[in-house]
Amino acid sequence: MISPDDLVVTLLYVLPGFVALKIFYVLGLRRRRSDLEWTLWSVLAAAPLGAAAMTLWPATGQEHVRIAIALALGAALGLLLVGLWHAAVRRWPDLILHTSARAWDSVLPQAQWVQVWTNDGKVISGAPRVIAISSETDTLDLYLEQPAWVNPETGDLIEMTGVAGYLVPADSIAHVQVLSGG
């Protein structure tokens, strides 16, 4: 059973940091985090927020006011971080790619032509055009323009007649080969 004091400490020293980071990650950076990372970063961000709230509202017996102040400070910090992030991305447009955790974000946007092997053994060739950024999604579907089936025995391309593009769902991709040229 959680005591009222433990609840106050949790609300004061975890929740404001979580609010600040969630605002920043949803509206700004858009990078996925594990539950452990959320907890650790929330505690680190909430500690100064909680201390600031205690400084601004030192009265005892009114912890709900202190928690509200800490949450407001957390929201303000999150919005400030979003503004700084957007300003940094405008200044350095490639910053979003450099903060990504996967090679997918660095390699595929520059790829002119790829072959995609699916889990069921099919091979599809095409030019990647609409590529999800790994920091924004867990499902990295791949869209190919000028798609063609690849005959696995001969390597010949079999055109997909009347097809403008082909969406390869992330969960069906076994591996991707980046080709030179087109």
C-alpha positions in Angstrom: 0.0 0.0 0.0 1.4 3.4 -0.9 1.3 6.0 1.8 0.1 9.6 1.1 3.7 10.9 1.6 5.0 8.4 -1.0 2.3 9.5 -3.4 3.3 13.2 -2.9 7.0 12.4 -3.4 6.1 10.4 -6.6 3.9 13.1 -8.0 6.5 15.8 -7.1 9.7 14.0 -8.2 8.6 11.9 -11.2 5.5 13.3 -12.8 6.7 16.9 -13.6 9.8 15.5 -15.4 7.6 13.0 -17.3 5.3 15.8 -18.4 8.3 17.9 -19.6 9.9 15.0 -21.5 6.6 13.8 -23.0 5.8 17.3 -24.3 9.4 17.5 -25.7 9.3 14.0 -27.3 5.8 14.3 -28.8 6.1 17.8 -30.2 9.9 18.0 -30.7 12.5 15.3 -30.8 10.0 12.4 -31.5 12.3 9.6 -30.4 11.1 6.4 -28.8 12.2 5.6 -25.3 11.9 2.5 -23.2 10.1 2.5 -19.9 13.4 2.5 -18.0 14.6 5.5 -20.0 11.3 7.4 -19.4 11.6 6.7 -15.6 15.3 7.7 -15.3 15.0 10.8 -17.4 11.8 11.8 -15.7 13.4 11.6 -12.3 16.4 13.6 -13.5 14.2 16.3 -15.0 11.8 16.3 -12.1 14.3 16.8 -9.3 15.1 20.4 -10.2 11.4 21.0 -11.0 10.3 19.7 -7.6 13.0 21.8 -5.9 11.9 24.9 -7.8 8.3 24.2 -6.8 9.3 23.8 -3.1 11.2 27.1 -3.3 8.2 28.9 -4.9 5.7 27.3 -2.5 7.5 26.4 0.8 4.2 26.1 2.8 3.7 22.7 4.3 0.3 21.1 4.3 -0.5 22.3 0.8 1.4 19.8 -1.3 -1.3 19.8 -4.0 -0.3 23.5 -4.8 3.4 22.5 -4.9 2.6 19.6 -7.2 0.5 21.9 -9.5 3.4 24.4 -9.6 5.9 21.6 -10.4 3.6 20.3 -13.2 3.2 23.8 -14.6 7.0 24.2 -14.6 7.3 20.8 -16.3 4.9 21.8 -19.0 6.7 25.1 -19.5 10.1 23.4 -19.6 8.8 20.9 -22.2 7.5 23.7 -24.4 10.8 25.6 -24.0 12.7 22.5 -25.1 10.3 22.0 -28.1 11.0 25.6 -29.2 14.7 25.2 -28.8 14.6 21.9 -30.7 12.6 23.4 -33.6 15.0 26.4 -33.8 18.0 24.0 -33.8 16.4 21.9 -36.6 15.7 25.0 -38.7 19.4 26.1 -38.2 20.8 22.6 -38.8 18.3 20.6 -41.0 20.2 17.4 -40.8 20.1 17.4 -37.0 17.0 15.1 -37.0 19.0 12.4 -38.9 22.0 12.7 -36.6 19.8 12.1 -33.5 18.3 9.0 -34.9 19.3 5.6 -33.5 19.2 3.6 -36.7 21.2 3.3 -39.9 17.8 3.2 -41.7 17.6 7.0 -41.3 21.0 7.7 -42.6 21.3 5.2 -45.5 17.9 4.8 -47.1 17.1 8.5 -47.7 20.1 8.7 -49.9 19.5 5.3 -51.6 18.5 5.5 -55.2 17.6 1.9 -55.6 16.9 -1.0 -53.3 16.0 -4.6 -53.3 13.8 -5.8 -50.4 13.7 -9.4 -49.4 10.4 -10.3 -47.6 10.0 -12.9 -45.0 8.1 -15.1 -47.4 11.0 -15.2 -49.9 9.8 -12.6 -52.4 12.2 -9.9 -53.7 11.0 -6.5 -54.7 13.1 -3.9 -56.4 12.4 -0.1 -56.5 13.3 3.4 -55.6 12.6 4.2 -51.9 10.7 7.5 -51.6 8.5 7.6 -48.5 10.5 6.4 -45.5 9.4 6.7 -41.9 12.0 8.2 -39.5 12.8 5.6 -36.9 12.5 8.1 -34.1 8.8 8.7 -35.0 7.6 5.1 -35.4 8.3 1.5 -34.4 7.0 0.3 -37.8 9.4 1.3 -40.5 7.4 0.5 -43.6 9.1 1.1 -46.9 7.5 2.7 -49.9 9.0 1.9 -53.3 8.4 3.7 -56.6 8.9 2.0 -59.9 8.5 -1.4 -58.2 9.3 -4.6 -59.8 9.4 -8.2 -58.7 12.9 -9.8 -58.9 13.1 -13.4 -60.2 15.2 -15.0 -57.5 16.6 -17.6 -60.0 17.7 -15.3 -62.8 17.7 -11.8 -61.2 15.5 -10.5 -64.0 13.0 -7.7 -63.1 9.4 -8.3 -63.7 7.6 -5.0 -64.0 4.5 -4.4 -61.9 2.3 -3.1 -64.6 0.0 -0.2 -63.7 1.5 0.1 -60.2 2.8 3.5 -59.2 4.3 2.4 -55.9 4.5 -0.6 -53.5 4.3 -0.3 -49.7 6.4 -3.0 -48.0 5.2 -3.5 -44.4 8.0 -3.4 -41.8 7.0 -6.7 -40.3 7.4 -8.4 -43.7 10.9 -7.2 -44.4 13.7 -9.8 -44.0 16.5 -7.5 -45.2 17.2 -4.6 -47.6 20.0 -4.4 -50.1 21.0 -0.8 -51.2 22.0 -0.8 -54.9 24.1 1.7 -56.8 22.3 3.4 -59.7 18.8 2.5 -60.8 
